[in-house]
Amino acid sequence: MNVSINLSSDKAAATFIGGNSPTFEWKVSSNETNACKDPTNITAYTTVTTTEQLACTNFGWADTADKLEIDLRVGIGSGAAGEKTATITAEATAIA
């Protein structure tokens, strides 16, 4: 069964990192040929938000085509202090 994949975070950059000009971004790519049968939707670094973002509209199930790569970019500006955490959620929804 193929699925669509959505990504979300419990925090955006300002809440997660704080300080001056923080960045919190992600991009998604197929790590195996045809893992995402339709092109991935977050192909360039995109700002992470607390709203779900569609990462892949048709994620495959075959062992040779079922890996996505999710890259994160975090920019910590001046004034950011202390330990920080954020929870990233990947949610799969079956495609009928």
N, CA, C and O atoms as CSV, one atom per row, in Angstrom:
chain,resi,resn,atom,element,x,y,z
A,1,MET,N,N,0.843,-1.172,0.000
A,1,MET,CA,C,0.000,0.000,0.000
A,1,MET,C,C,0.891,1.238,0.000
A,1,MET,O,O,1.805,1.346,0.818
A,2,ASN,N,N,0.636,2.147,-0.888
A,2,ASN,CA,C,1.368,3.405,-0.932
A,2,ASN,C,C,0.740,4.404,0.028
A,2,ASN,O,O,-0.449,4.321,0.338
A,3,VAL,N,N,1.546,5.342,0.493
A,3,VAL,CA,C,1.080,6.347,1.453
A,3,VAL,C,C,1.599,7.722,1.063
A,3,VAL,O,O,2.556,7.847,0.298
A,4,SER,N,N,0.959,8.746,1.596
A,4,SER,CA,C,1.519,10.097,1.520
A,4,SER,C,C,2.187,10.366,2.863
A,4,SER,O,O,1.761,9.839,3.891
A,5,ILE,N,N,3.229,11.182,2.852
A,5,ILE,CA,C,3.992,11.488,4.065
A,5,ILE,C,C,3.909,12.984,4.342
A,5,ILE,O,O,4.226,13.803,3.479
A,6,ASN,N,N,3.482,13.332,5.551
A,6,ASN,CA,C,3.452,14.719,6.014
A,6,ASN,C,C,4.445,14.884,7.157
A,6,ASN,O,O,4.613,13.984,7.979
A,7,LEU,N,N,5.100,16.037,7.202
A,7,LEU,CA,C,6.029,16.363,8.281
A,7,LEU,C,C,5.522,17.569,9.048
A,7,LEU,O,O,4.917,18.472,8.470
A,8,SER,N,N,5.767,17.583,10.349
A,8,SER,CA,C,5.456,18.757,11.170
A,8,SER,C,C,6.408,18.783,12.358
A,8,SER,O,O,7.060,17.788,12.674
A,9,SER,N,N,6.475,19.925,13.001
A,9,SER,CA,C,7.297,20.110,14.194
A,9,SER,C,C,6.443,20.762,15.265
A,9,SER,O,O,5.484,21.471,14.959
A,10,ASP,N,N,6.788,20.524,16.510
A,10,ASP,CA,C,6.044,21.184,17.587
A,10,ASP,C,C,6.534,22.611,17.822
A,10,ASP,O,O,5.936,23.358,18.597
A,11,LYS,N,N,7.642,22.992,17.139
A,11,LYS,CA,C,8.179,24.345,17.304
A,11,LYS,C,C,8.713,24.878,15.984
A,11,LYS,O,O,9.288,24.131,15.192
A,12,ALA,N,N,8.524,26.161,15.753
A,12,ALA,CA,C,9.151,26.862,14.636
A,12,ALA,C,C,10.476,27.439,15.139
A,12,ALA,O,O,10.790,27.322,16.324
A,13,ALA,N,N,11.245,28.053,14.258
A,13,ALA,CA,C,12.593,28.523,14.592
A,13,ALA,C,C,12.639,29.446,15.802
A,13,ALA,O,O,13.466,29.251,16.692
A,14,ALA,N,N,11.773,30.438,15.851
A,14,ALA,CA,C,11.826,31.419,16.943
A,14,ALA,C,C,11.593,30.766,18.299
A,14,ALA,O,O,12.255,31.115,19.276
A,15,THR,N,N,10.668,29.832,18.365
A,15,THR,CA,C,10.364,29.148,19.624
A,15,THR,C,C,11.416,28.092,19.946
A,15,THR,O,O,11.797,27.922,21.105
A,16,PHE,N,N,11.878,27.390,18.932
A,16,PHE,CA,C,12.849,26.317,19.114
A,16,PHE,C,C,14.225,26.863,19.500
A,16,PHE,O,O,14.833,26.395,20.463
A,17,ILE,N,N,14.711,27.845,18.753
A,17,ILE,CA,C,16.081,28.317,18.922
A,17,ILE,C,C,16.154,29.636,19.685
A,17,ILE,O,O,16.977,29.805,20.584
A,18,GLY,N,N,15.284,30.559,19.312
A,18,GLY,CA,C,15.330,31.883,19.936
A,18,GLY,C,C,16.511,32.690,19.420
A,18,GLY,O,O,17.136,32.326,18.424
A,19,GLY,N,N,16.811,33.782,20.101
A,19,GLY,CA,C,17.919,34.634,19.687
A,19,GLY,C,C,17.590,35.433,18.442
A,19,GLY,O,O,16.427,35.593,18.072
A,20,ASN,N,N,18.647,35.936,17.798
A,20,ASN,CA,C,18.502,36.776,16.605
A,20,ASN,C,C,18.623,35.948,15.329
A,20,ASN,O,O,19.591,35.207,15.156
A,21,SER,N,N,17.659,36.070,14.453
A,21,SER,CA,C,17.657,35.443,13.125
A,21,SER,C,C,17.890,33.931,13.137
A,21,SER,O,O,18.769,33.447,12.424
A,22,PRO,N,N,17.131,33.179,13.922
A,22,PRO,CA,C,17.304,31.725,13.900
A,22,PRO,C,C,16.728,31.131,12.616
A,22,PRO,O,O,15.799,31.687,12.032
A,23,THR,N,N,17.278,30.009,12.185
A,23,THR,CA,C,16.714,29.284,11.046
A,23,THR,C,C,16.526,27.819,11.431
A,23,THR,O,O,17.334,27.236,12.153
A,24,PHE,N,N,15.445,27.249,10.933
A,24,PHE,CA,C,15.114,25.844,11.161
A,24,PHE,C,C,14.426,25.400,9.878
A,24,PHE,O,O,13.283,25.774,9.614
A,25,GLU,N,N,15.135,24.595,9.077
A,25,GLU,CA,C,14.645,24.240,7.746
A,25,GLU,C,C,14.846,22.747,7.489
A,25,GLU,O,O,15.666,22.087,8.127
A,26,TRP,N,N,14.066,22.239,6.530
A,26,TRP,CA,C,14.230,20.857,6.107
A,26,TRP,C,C,14.036,20.734,4.613
A,26,TRP,O,O,13.462,21.614,3.971
A,27,LYS,N,N,14.524,19.623,4.063
A,27,LYS,CA,C,14.238,19.252,2.672
A,27,LYS,C,C,14.169,17.740,2.617
A,27,LYS,O,O,14.739,17.046,3.459
A,28,VAL,N,N,13.465,17.238,1.618
A,28,VAL,CA,C,13.229,15.804,1.490
A,28,VAL,C,C,13.638,15.356,0.093
A,28,VAL,O,O,13.356,16.032,-0.896
A,29,SER,N,N,14.307,14.208,0.025
A,29,SER,CA,C,14.653,13.636,-1.273
A,29,SER,C,C,14.497,12.117,-1.206
A,29,SER,O,O,14.563,11.516,-0.134
A,30,SER,N,N,14.291,11.517,-2.371
A,30,SER,CA,C,14.217,10.056,-2.444
A,30,SER,C,C,15.617,9.507,-2.248
A,30,SER,O,O,16.551,9.925,-2.932
A,31,ASN,N,N,15.770,8.579,-1.323
A,31,ASN,CA,C,17.067,7.962,-1.072
A,31,ASN,C,C,17.220,6.671,-1.879
A,31,ASN,O,O,18.298,6.079,-1.918
A,32,GLU,N,N,16.140,6.248,-2.515
A,32,GLU,CA,C,16.140,5.133,-3.457
A,32,GLU,C,C,15.276,5.558,-4.645
A,32,GLU,O,O,14.296,6.284,-4.478
A,33,THR,N,N,15.641,5.108,-5.833
A,33,THR,CA,C,14.893,5.465,-7.032
A,33,THR,C,C,13.422,5.103,-6.869
A,33,THR,O,O,13.088,3.991,-6.460
A,34,ASN,N,N,12.555,6.043,-7.190
A,34,ASN,CA,C,11.100,5.879,-7.140
A,34,ASN,C,C,10.526,5.683,-5.740
A,34,ASN,O,O,9.397,5.210,-5.606
A,35,ALA,N,N,11.273,6.034,-4.697
A,35,ALA,CA,C,10.716,5.939,-3.337
A,35,ALA,C,C,9.504,6.849,-3.209
A,35,ALA,O,O,8.500,6.483,-2.598
A,36,CYS,N,N,9.607,8.023,-3.782
A,36,CYS,CA,C,8.468,8.933,-3.839
A,36,CYS,C,C,8.081,8.998,-5.307
A,36,CYS,O,O,8.713,9.708,-6.090
A,37,LYS,N,N,7.044,8.258,-5.680
A,37,LYS,CA,C,6.696,8.108,-7.091
A,37,LYS,C,C,6.359,9.431,-7.766
A,37,LYS,O,O,6.636,9.612,-8.952
A,38,ASP,N,N,5.766,10.354,-7.022
A,38,ASP,CA,C,5.604,11.720,-7.495
A,38,ASP,C,C,6.763,12.491,-6.875
A,38,ASP,O,O,7.268,12.092,-5.825
A,39,PRO,N,N,7.191,13.571,-7.489
A,39,PRO,CA,C,8.328,14.295,-6.900
A,39,PRO,C,C,8.044,14.695,-5.450
A,39,PRO,O,O,6.908,15.003,-5.088
A,40,THR,N,N,9.100,14.682,-4.627
A,40,THR,CA,C,8.925,15.150,-3.257
A,40,THR,C,C,8.555,16.621,-3.294
A,40,THR,O,O,8.942,17.338,-4.217
A,41,ASN,N,N,7.816,17.070,-2.310
A,41,ASN,CA,C,7.292,18.430,-2.314
A,41,ASN,C,C,8.181,19.426,-1.599
A,41,ASN,O,O,8.013,20.633,-1.768
A,42,ILE,N,N,9.122,18.948,-0.806
A,42,ILE,CA,C,10.019,19.852,-0.083
A,42,ILE,C,C,11.421,19.595,-0.626
A,42,ILE,O,O,12.270,19.054,0.082
A,43,THR,N,N,11.668,19.981,-1.883
A,43,THR,CA,C,12.913,19.634,-2.561
A,43,THR,C,C,14.053,20.595,-2.270
A,43,THR,O,O,15.214,20.258,-2.499
A,44,ALA,N,N,13.750,21.765,-1.779
A,44,ALA,CA,C,14.770,22.740,-1.378
A,44,ALA,C,C,14.537,23.038,0.096
A,44,ALA,O,O,13.443,22.814,0.615
A,45,TYR,N,N,15.563,23.542,0.766
A,45,TYR,CA,C,15.375,23.860,2.183
A,45,TYR,C,C,14.184,24.795,2.350
A,45,TYR,O,O,14.107,25.852,1.724
A,46,THR,N,N,13.263,24.382,3.205
A,46,THR,CA,C,12.003,25.072,3.450
A,46,THR,C,C,11.856,25.281,4.945
A,46,THR,O,O,12.235,24.415,5.734
A,47,THR,N,N,11.313,26.417,5.342
A,47,THR,CA,C,11.138,26.729,6.751
A,47,THR,C,C,10.232,25.708,7.424
A,47,THR,O,O,9.134,25.424,6.946
A,48,VAL,N,N,10.705,25.160,8.538
A,48,VAL,CA,C,9.913,24.231,9.343
A,48,VAL,C,C,8.831,25.026,10.066
A,48,VAL,O,O,9.100,26.079,10.644
A,49,THR,N,N,7.610,24.509,10.025
A,49,THR,CA,C,6.501,25.158,10.718
A,49,THR,C,C,5.784,24.137,11.596
A,49,THR,O,O,6.073,22.942,11.544
A,50,THR,N,N,4.858,24.619,12.389
A,50,THR,CA,C,4.063,23.721,13.229
A,50,THR,C,C,2.866,23.158,12.463
A,50,THR,O,O,2.136,22.314,12.982
A,51,THR,N,N,2.667,23.620,11.238
A,51,THR,CA,C,1.609,23.114,10.367
A,51,THR,C,C,2.173,21.984,9.513
A,51,THR,O,O,3.304,22.079,9.036
A,52,GLU,N,N,1.402,20.919,9.314
A,52,GLU,CA,C,1.867,19.812,8.480
A,52,GLU,C,C,2.245,20.299,7.088
A,52,GLU,O,O,1.563,21.136,6.498
A,53,GLN,N,N,3.355,19.752,6.572
A,53,GLN,CA,C,3.786,20.031,5.207
A,53,GLN,C,C,3.888,18.698,4.472
A,53,GLN,O,O,4.481,17.743,4.975
A,54,LEU,N,N,3.308,18.644,3.282
A,54,LEU,CA,C,3.333,17.424,2.484
A,54,LEU,C,C,4.749,17.193,1.959
A,54,LEU,O,O,5.285,18.020,1.221
A,55,ALA,N,N,5.348,16.073,2.341
A,55,ALA,CA,C,6.709,15.760,1.924
A,55,ALA,C,C,6.737,14.859,0.694
A,55,ALA,O,O,7.584,15.028,-0.183
A,56,CYS,N,N,5.809,13.902,0.628
A,56,CYS,CA,C,5.775,12.940,-0.472
A,56,CYS,C,C,4.328,12.522,-0.693
A,56,CYS,O,O,3.642,12.124,0.248
A,57,THR,N,N,3.866,12.612,-1.927
A,57,THR,CA,C,2.464,12.304,-2.200
A,57,THR,C,C,2.213,10.841,-2.544
A,57,THR,O,O,1.062,10.404,-2.541
A,58,ASN,N,N,3.258,10.077,-2.840
A,58,ASN,CA,C,3.057,8.686,-3.239
A,58,ASN,C,C,4.296,7.874,-2.876
A,58,ASN,O,O,5.071,7.487,-3.750
A,59,PHE,N,N,4.476,7.618,-1.586
A,59,PHE,CA,C,5.635,6.894,-1.063
A,59,PHE,C,C,5.446,5.399,-1.274
A,59,PHE,O,O,4.413,4.840,-0.905
A,60,GLY,N,N,6.442,4.754,-1.867
A,60,GLY,CA,C,6.337,3.345,-2.234
A,60,GLY,C,C,6.528,2.383,-1.077
A,60,GLY,O,O,6.857,2.780,0.041
A,61,TRP,N,N,6.316,1.110,-1.371
A,61,TRP,CA,C,6.407,0.064,-0.357
A,61,TRP,C,C,7.450,-0.998,-0.687
A,61,TRP,O,O,7.850,-1.755,0.197
A,62,ALA,N,N,7.891,-1.069,-1.915
A,62,ALA,CA,C,8.856,-2.099,-2.305
A,62,ALA,C,C,10.191,-1.887,-1.590
A,62,ALA,O,O,10.609,-0.749,-1.377
A,63,ASP,N,N,10.861,-2.986,-1.218
A,63,ASP,CA,C,12.129,-2.896,-0.490
A,63,ASP,C,C,13.194,-2.091,-1.222
A,63,ASP,O,O,14.074,-1.508,-0.590
A,64,THR,N,N,13.123,-2.056,-2.529
A,64,THR,CA,C,14.130,-1.331,-3.305
A,64,THR,C,C,13.728,0.114,-3.581
A,64,THR,O,O,14.473,0.848,-4.230
A,65,ALA,N,N,12.564,0.530,-3.099
A,65,ALA,CA,C,12.075,1.889,-3.372
A,65,ALA,C,C,11.255,2.400,-2.194
A,65,ALA,O,O,10.105,2.810,-2.351
A,66,ASP,N,N,11.870,2.369,-1.001
A,66,ASP,CA,C,11.094,2.784,0.176
A,66,ASP,C,C,11.915,3.592,1.192
A,66,ASP,O,O,11.705,3.475,2.400
A,67,LYS,N,N,12.845,4.407,0.694
A,67,LYS,CA,C,13.657,5.218,1.605
A,67,LYS,C,C,13.650,6.678,1.175
A,67,LYS,O,O,13.928,7.008,0.022
A,68,LEU,N,N,13.326,7.540,2.128
A,68,LEU,CA,C,13.417,8.983,1.928
A,68,LEU,C,C,14.533,9.521,2.807
A,68,LEU,O,O,14.835,8.948,3.854
A,69,GLU,N,N,15.140,10.607,2.391
A,69,GLU,CA,C,16.145,11.293,3.195
A,69,GLU,C,C,15.567,12.634,3.615
A,69,GLU,O,O,15.092,13.402,2.778
A,70,ILE,N,N,15.607,12.914,4.903
A,70,ILE,CA,C,15.126,14.185,5.434
A,70,ILE,C,C,16.327,14.911,6.017
A,70,ILE,O,O,16.906,14.470,7.010
A,71,ASP,N,N,16.702,16.031,5.396
A,71,ASP,CA,C,17.836,16.830,5.856
A,71,ASP,C,C,17.327,18.017,6.652
A,71,ASP,O,O,16.342,18.653,6.274
A,72,LEU,N,N,17.997,18.312,7.750
A,72,LEU,CA,C,17.653,19.460,8.589
A,72,LEU,C,C,18.786,20.472,8.557
A,72,LEU,O,O,19.961,20.105,8.514
A,73,ARG,N,N,18.426,21.741,8.579
A,73,ARG,CA,C,19.409,22.826,8.678
A,73,ARG,C,C,18.965,23.730,9.818
A,73,ARG,O,O,17.860,24.272,9.809
A,74,VAL,N,N,19.844,23.882,10.794
A,74,VAL,CA,C,19.553,24.701,11.968
A,74,VAL,C,C,20.591,25.808,12.033
A,74,VAL,O,O,21.792,25.538,12.053
A,75,GLY,N,N,20.129,27.058,12.065
A,75,GLY,CA,C,21.020,28.210,12.192
A,75,GLY,C,C,20.797,28.879,13.535
A,75,GLY,O,O,19.695,29.336,13.842
A,76,ILE,N,N,21.852,28.930,14.331
A,76,ILE,CA,C,21.754,29.502,15.671
A,76,ILE,C,C,22.409,30.874,15.659
A,76,ILE,O,O,23.624,30.997,15.504
A,77,GLY,N,N,21.585,31.903,15.826
A,77,GLY,CA,C,22.084,33.268,15.831
A,77,GLY,C,C,22.528,33.693,17.222
A,77,GLY,O,O,22.445,32.928,18.184
A,78,SER,N,N,22.996,34.915,17.303
A,78,SER,CA,C,23.432,35.431,18.601
A,78,SER,C,C,22.242,35.545,19.544
A,78,SER,O,O,21.114,35.794,19.118
A,79,GLY,N,N,22.510,35.362,20.809
A,79,GLY,CA,C,21.470,35.509,21.815
A,79,GLY,C,C,20.709,34.240,22.133
A,79,GLY,O,O,19.904,34.229,23.065
A,80,ALA,N,N,20.937,33.165,21.385
A,80,ALA,CA,C,20.273,31.890,21.683
A,80,ALA,C,C,21.039,31.217,22.814
A,80,ALA,O,O,22.248,31.007,22.719
A,81,ALA,N,N,20.335,30.885,23.870
A,81,ALA,CA,C,21.013,30.295,25.025
A,81,ALA,C,C,20.256,29.080,25.531
A,81,ALA,O,O,19.048,28.959,25.327
A,82,GLY,N,N,20.963,28.192,26.184
A,82,GLY,CA,C,20.337,27.058,26.844
A,82,GLY,C,C,20.114,25.864,25.946
A,82,GLY,O,O,20.364,25.901,24.741
A,83,GLU,N,N,19.639,24.810,26.566
A,83,GLU,CA,C,19.333,23.570,25.869
A,83,GLU,C,C,18.013,23.722,25.123
A,83,GLU,O,O,17.068,24.316,25.643
A,84,LYS,N,N,17.947,23.187,23.910
A,84,LYS,CA,C,16.757,23.322,23.064
A,84,LYS,C,C,16.303,21.955,22.569
A,84,LYS,O,O,17.128,21.080,22.309
A,85,THR,N,N,15.011,21.774,22.440
A,85,THR,CA,C,14.465,20.546,21.863
A,85,THR,C,C,13.279,20.879,20.964
A,85,THR,O,O,12.570,21.863,21.176
A,86,ALA,N,N,13.086,20.044,19.972
A,86,ALA,CA,C,11.905,20.129,19.111
A,86,ALA,C,C,11.539,18.700,18.720
A,86,ALA,O,O,12.414,17.849,18.563
A,87,THR,N,N,10.263,18.449,18.567
A,87,THR,CA,C,9.785,17.133,18.149
A,87,THR,C,C,9.299,17.226,16.713
A,87,THR,O,O,8.418,18.023,16.392
A,88,ILE,N,N,9.885,16.400,15.851
A,88,ILE,CA,C,9.482,16.345,14.449
A,88,ILE,C,C,8.642,15.085,14.263
A,88,ILE,O,O,9.030,13.998,14.690
A,89,THR,N,N,7.491,15.247,13.623
A,89,THR,CA,C,6.577,14.130,13.413
A,89,THR,C,C,6.429,13.862,11.923
A,89,THR,O,O,6.184,14.779,11.139
A,90,ALA,N,N,6.578,12.595,11.535
A,90,ALA,CA,C,6.298,12.152,10.172
A,90,ALA,C,C,5.036,11.300,10.242
A,90,ALA,O,O,4.981,10.310,10.972
A,91,GLU,N,N,4.029,11.694,9.479
A,91,GLU,CA,C,2.749,10.986,9.502
A,91,GLU,C,C,2.450,10.421,8.119
A,91,GLU,O,O,2.511,11.137,7.120
A,92,ALA,N,N,2.128,9.136,8.072
A,92,ALA,CA,C,1.788,8.471,6.818
A,92,ALA,C,C,0.281,8.267,6.737
A,92,ALA,O,O,-0.362,7.864,7.706
A,93,THR,N,N,-0.273,8.555,5.549
A,93,THR,CA,C,-1.699,8.367,5.312
A,93,THR,C,C,-1.868,7.489,4.076
A,93,THR,O,O,-1.300,7.780,3.023
A,94,ALA,N,N,-2.636,6.429,4.201
A,94,ALA,CA,C,-2.841,5.503,3.089
A,94,ALA,C,C,-3.484,6.202,1.901
A,94,ALA,O,O,-4.373,7.040,2.056
A,95,ILE,N,N,-3.014,5.839,0.712
A,95,ILE,CA,C,-3.595,6.347,-0.530
A,95,ILE,C,C,-4.563,5.286,-1.040
A,95,ILE,O,O,-4.192,4.124,-1.205
A,96,ALA,N,N,-5.779,5.684,-1.283
A,96,ALA,CA,C,-6.799,4.726,-1.745
A,96,ALA,C,C,-6.554,4.336,-3.179
A,96,ALA,O,O,-7.308,3.540,-3.739
